[in-house]
Amino acid sequence: MKLPRRQLLRLAAGAVALPAMPRIARALDYPTRPVHILVGYAAGGPADIIARVVGQLLSERLGQPFVIENRPGAGSNLAAEVVARAPADGYTLLQLTISNAYNVTLYDNLNFDLLRDIAPVASVNRGAGIMEVNPSVPAKTVPEFIAYAKANPGKINMATGGNGSSAHVYGELFKKMAGVDLAPVAYRGSGPALIDLIGGQVQVTFDPLQSSIAYIRAGRLRPLAVTTATRLEVLPGVPTIGEFVLGYEASGWQGIGAPAKTPREIIDKLNREVNAGLNDPKFKARLADLGVMPVAGTPADFGKLIADETEKWGKVIRAANIKPD
């Protein structure tokens, strides 16, 4: 029997659509079992805290547990490699941080390519750093600190949370742009670095604000400026470094990534749910309590941020010849 041309076209269109239907159906049903979010750091740190907040949000919105799995090691590269090699089905996700962008340049022989093997899903937040000094340091402003540093080249110790940490690269960017010579002193994390800063063994740091805010409020550390492009509501009287060092800007960020080739429908579904949370006043207030700013956007927006930050901090790391611990 010869079918009319219009009916043949309808049948052909249906046949072409058939392979896509199961994938779309899976995305509509997703998730049907627990989802794991891998964090490249130990429990209790900034990345872990944000991951748990986002995991709870997604669990509530999507009706399945989002399990936080801590996989510390190799500067967070261990977790990233596990996700890069995981099945691209949306059930293994990565808590991406600015450290992933640093690591592209810091490590010479990674077994994965961040920009190729990890698909950006959703940005979650940006967080400020704070340029702060021991109260015994005579400088009370950024210009005074620059003058003090130029009068004492190489004699001012700059605490970092380890080679390649945010405090380290933020400080190296400041050194380069302000034309000063500070001596980096590496610690194993912000905690011990801040203890020695308070004790006077080191004089300055560019620490993530989350770690320092309590000490600043208690008067144990003196804030000179925030590293972000704009002032912060939590410290309205503290200027930005960029007000004195033109063009300076540094901020941490976090978000969610997935294995490359994860179905677009699943990525878009996760992105919509994260963005819905970021636009919810209660969830935004919860992030504000943690000292970070919610940042919603598309997967493409997040992908551009990762690429731009990888390039920006790669230049700083190469110029300062920073090597991993």
Buried (B, 14 or more C-beta within 10 A) or exposed (E): EEEEEEEEEEEEEEEEEEEEEEEEEBBEEBBEEEBBBBBBBEEEBBBBBBBBBBBBBBBEBBEBBBEBBBBBBBBBBEBBBBBBEBEBBBBBBBBBBBBBBBBBBBBEEBEBEBBEBBBBBBBBBBBBBBBBBBEEBEBEEBBBBBBBBEEEEEEBBBBBBBBBBBBBBBBBBBBBBBEBEBEBBBBEBBEEBBBBBBEEEBBBBBBBBBBBBEBBEEEBBBBBBBBBBEBBEBBEEBBBBBBBBEEBBBBBBBBBBBBBEBBEBBBBBBBEBBBEBBEBEEBBEBBBEBBBBBBBBBBEBBBEBBBEBBEBBBEBBEEBEBEBE
